[in-house]
Structures are given as structure tokens and as C-alpha cells.
Amino acid sequence: MAALITGIHHITAIAGNPQKNVDFYTGILGLRLVKKTINFDSPDVYHFYFGDELGTPGTVFTTFPFDGARKGTKGTGEMTYTAFSVSIDSLGYWKERLAKYNIPTSDVLTRFGDKLIRFEDHDGMGIELVANNNDSRSGWTYGFIPKEHVIKGFYGATLNLKAKELTEKLLTQFMDYKFLAEEEGRYRYGTEGKPGDIVDIVIDKNGRQGVQSAGTIHHIAFRTANSATQLEVQQILINNGYHVTEVKDRNYFTSIYFREPGGVLFEIATDEPGFAIDEDEAHLGELLKLPDWAEVHRDKIEPKLAKVQLNVEKYV
């Protein structure tokens, strides 16, 4: 039987200043702003989607930028690091590029045989770049990130938990994940074990609870093909005691949400219909797009949002 869940769909973070957020992810990291919309649950706040050329599931890092938000703190009950996939020989390029913008990076680390570097964005968001030769995705470039070094999409995610047993049960019994390996207290799971589907659990039994605000992850979303497979997942979760929301229409996908046993907010999102339903592929992310229910209030919503612009030419 085909898997209902096939990896990571998107990862959503809380950010601070909207312009700094756009500058970092488009300018410094070279991702494409594929959609500029609003937080459907808080219409006075942007929702930015950064990814590859089309915002393919598995490449999209999204943010809710609350201007003036205090910084959050990493801790237990949270996803603490987002890992992006780059080519096997790209870490030197990225260390040099990040140093150019005064962003400190770790030494080159080794994990499960892969080399990686770790750093933070301006809000303190935990980011890793994992070098590997197992990723055929092409990523996105504006022309100033060499194609051989472009970020291709997600590699995986790190969950920081006080215990793993109940979360492991969720992943492996109800979400099509398999245990892959353990290394130095880090437990790895994947649907196929390839870039874009990796979930690591790091256990910190005595760790302090994380505090969500700017620089922390709000939720991680997992991929499912369509609304039919999403309903199958929803029913499996409900039947096994998880408190799952109703299906929510997010315009570019539909979603259900629930908390995994360690406290991290999980989402199951559909691959369909994608980001090109209301903008031409060549012009994704250029205009503020609103859902139908908010479009009638555009004259009230848009003036409350800070003006943002792409400044990628500054980062060549």
C-alpha cells in the first residue's frame, strides 16, 4: 500500500521584522519568495513562503513576521533546527558567504556520515546546511548563488524532546516513518531516508521548555498527496487518540493540526493545489495575495502591513 505521508511539506517559523526576514531568506540564502500573503488566523501579520522555483513541497520555509516581537528561546517541546540540503562540495562556499554578512557558523560537523554547518538567522532561528550527494532537486537561484551551491530544499528537522517513546510510536506506527539509526543520543527517522523526509529526535530529559517567539519554529508540516489521503491520516490519528483539528483551507493546500506527545505542533498538508493557482509561475510572490474571505477587506488589511521589497541585488 502506498504511504500516506511522504516526508516534510513545509516548516513554519515565527520571525521579527518583515523586511529583515525577506532579506535574509531571499538575499543571503537565495531562496525564492514564492508567496506573500497573510496569516489566515491573524490577518494583520504577513505569511511569507520561501522555497524553490515553484514552492515544491519539501522546499518551503514559511514565516509569520511579527515586527517588534521579542526573541524566543530554544528548548524542549520544540523543533529547534531546520536542516537544508546542499551539494556535497558546498560547505566551503556557504561558510565564506555567511562570513561576508557577519553570520558566525560552526566548524564543519559530521552526523550520520554527512558534513554540515550550523548557524542562526538574525532572529536566532536555528539553521543547518547538510552537504550530501543524494539530492537530485535543483533548488532556486536568482543568478548570484552558483547552481552547484544552491539550497535544494529541506534535508530534515530536529525535535528537542524530554522523551522519544511516544513520539517514535506516532511516527513509526501512524505516519509512515521508520527508525533509521542512532548516533550519540540522536535518533533518526525517515519515510525513505532521503533529503526532505528526515526527522531527528534529540533527548534532553532535564531541558527547560522552549518559549515560542521570534526565532523559533511554530510548526512542522508533513506531506500527503491530496484531500483523500489527508482524511485517511486524520481518521487514523483520531482512532488512536490524537486530538486532530478539522480540515482547514490554506488556499495552496489543506491542513490538519495536532500536537505530538512531546509538545511539537504537527500539521499534515496536501501537495495540491500548489502556489500557482493565483499567480503566474514567473511572477510568484510579487503581489500580496489574499484568500477570498479576506479580499473583500483588502482596503483595511493592506495598509496595516509594513511595506516590504526584494533587495536581492544587494546580496550579489
Secondary structure as GFF3:
##gff-version 3
##sequence-region A 1 316
A	DSSP	beta_strand	8	15	.	.	.	ID=ss1
A	DSSP	alpha_helix	18	22	.	.	.	ID=ss2
A	DSSP	pi_helix	23	28	.	.	.	ID=ss3
A	DSSP	beta_strand	32	39	.	.	.	ID=ss4
A	DSSP	beta_strand	42	51	.	.	.	ID=ss5
A	DSSP	beta_strand	60	65	.	.	.	ID=ss6
A	DSSP	beta_strand	78	87	.	.	.	ID=ss7
A	DSSP	alpha_helix	91	100	.	.	.	ID=ss8
A	DSSP	beta_strand	109	111	.	.	.	ID=ss9
A	DSSP	beta_strand	114	120	.	.	.	ID=ss10
A	DSSP	beta_strand	126	132	.	.	.	ID=ss11
A	DSSP	three_ten_helix	147	149	.	.	.	ID=ss12
A	DSSP	beta_strand	153	161	.	.	.	ID=ss13
A	DSSP	alpha_helix	165	169	.	.	.	ID=ss14
A	DSSP	pi_helix	170	174	.	.	.	ID=ss15
A	DSSP	beta_strand	178	183	.	.	.	ID=ss16
A	DSSP	beta_strand	186	190	.	.	.	ID=ss17
A	DSSP	beta_strand	198	203	.	.	.	ID=ss18
A	DSSP	beta_strand	216	224	.	.	.	ID=ss19
A	DSSP	alpha_helix	227	239	.	.	.	ID=ss20
A	DSSP	beta_strand	248	249	.	.	.	ID=ss21
A	DSSP	beta_strand	254	259	.	.	.	ID=ss22
A	DSSP	beta_strand	265	270	.	.	.	ID=ss23
A	DSSP	three_ten_helix	275	277	.	.	.	ID=ss24
A	DSSP	three_ten_helix	281	283	.	.	.	ID=ss25
A	DSSP	alpha_helix	292	295	.	.	.	ID=ss26
A	DSSP	alpha_helix	298	301	.	.	.	ID=ss27
A	DSSP	three_ten_helix	302	304	.	.	.	ID=ss28
A	DSSP	three_ten_helix	312	315	.	.	.	ID=ss29
###
